[in-house]
């Protein structure tokens, strides 16, 4: 049962919309995960880590990677170890700090990531192909309003 199936007509429209958004996100993410596994024998977390490194040609420290990916340092270390073993990323010492190092894509890793990124983009375009350009622009604008409203409200722990 998907998230949306939990909603009933007596629930507020906002809740039903939220559940539809979650369901759509989960469906597309499941498709992307499966395709990454089938086409590239990789995982979404590995793709995400490589995407962060692609945006930082000089590499990133492990704590920065962890922060950007919003996962624990242990998760980043495990993925990094795998990618180093496969020759897709490399560790570089940080001058002046013997305990720290940066991680960056190797040329082999950059080429593989570029191939994966092109495919990923086509999968996302395909996922939204039921919408017209106008539909997508409208949805983007409306979700921007939700985002702006949520960001304008102070965070509270309830």
N, C-alpha and C positions, 0 to 999 in steps of 0.2 A: 504494500500500500504506500503510495507516495504521500508527501506532506499535504498536498492539496485535498486529498480524499478525506482528511480529518475535519475539514470545514463543512458546515451545514448552512443552509439558507438563513437560519436565525442568527448566525454570527455576523458581526459588522463587516461591511464590504472591505474595509481596510485590512482586516485579518485575512479574509479570503484572498485579497490581492497579495499580501505578504507571503502566504503559503504558495500561491502560484509562482511568484518570483523564486522562492526557494526550490520548488519543484523543477522549474525550468533550468535553474543553475545546476541542480544535481544531475539532471538528464544530460545536459551538454557536457558537464565535467566527466560523467561516466563514459560518454562517447569518446572524449579526448583521451582519457586514461587508457581505454581499450585500444584506440588507434596508435597511441605512442608505444604501447606494449607490442602490438602486432607489427607495426611498420619499422620501429627502431629498437625494439627490445629494451625499452627504458620505462621509467616511471615519471609521473607528473612532478614529484619533488625534485628529481634529478634535472628535469627540464627547467623548473623554476630556478634552481640554483645556477644553472648554466645561463639562464636569461639575465640574472643579476650580474653575473660576471661579464656577459657580453656588453652590458651597459657601462662597465668599468674596465677599460682596456688595461689599466695598470694594476688591476686586481683589487681585492678587498680583504680586510682583516676578517678573521673568523667571527668576531663579535659583531661586526658590521653586517656580514652575511646573515647571521642569526637574527639581528634586529630587522633587516629588510624583509626577510622571509617570514618573520613572526613565528619562529620555531626555536626550540632549545639549542644550545650550543652542541649538545650531544648528537642531535639529529643532523646538524650541519657537518659535524666531524665524520659521522658514519658515511654520509653521501660523498663528502670530499675524499675520504679514503678510497672509496670505490672508483671514483673518477680519476684519481691519481694513478691507481693501479692500471686503469685502462688507457692511460696516457692522454686523457682529455683535459685535465687541469694540472697545474703545477703549483708547488709551494715555493715562495720566495721569501728569504729572510728580510726582516724589517731592520734597516740600519738604526743602531742605537737601542735596540730592544731585542735581546737575545731570546726572549721567551715568545715573541710574536712573529708571525709571518703573514704574508699576503697570499691569496689564492687567485690565480688567473687562468683563463683558458689557454690551452696550447693551440698551435695552428690546427692540429687535428680536431681538437675540441671545438674551435671556432667554425670550422667547416661543417662538422656534424650538427652543431647548433643551428647554423644558418639553414641547413636542409630541414631540420625539424621545425624551425620557426616558419618557414614557407608553408610547410604542410599544415601546421597548427593554424596559421592564418586562414588557409583555405577551408579547414574544418569549421572554424568559427563563422566564416562567411556562409558556408553551407547551412549551418545551424539556424541562421537568421534569414535564409532565402525565402521563407514563406512571407516575409514582410517586404513591402515596397520601400523605396528610398524615403518616401514621405512618411511612412509608418515608422521607420527606424529613426528618422529625425525627430518625430513627435515623441516617441518613446524615450529617446535620449534626453530631450528637453524636460519631459515630465519627471523622469528619474533624477535629473539634475535638481529640480525643485525639492524633491524629497531629500536628496543629499544635502542641499544647502540648509534646509530647515533643520535637519538632524544635527548638522555641524554647528548651527547657531544656538542650539540648546545646550546648557551646561550639563556635563555628565553627572549623574547621581547614582549612588549605589543604593538600590532599594531592595 
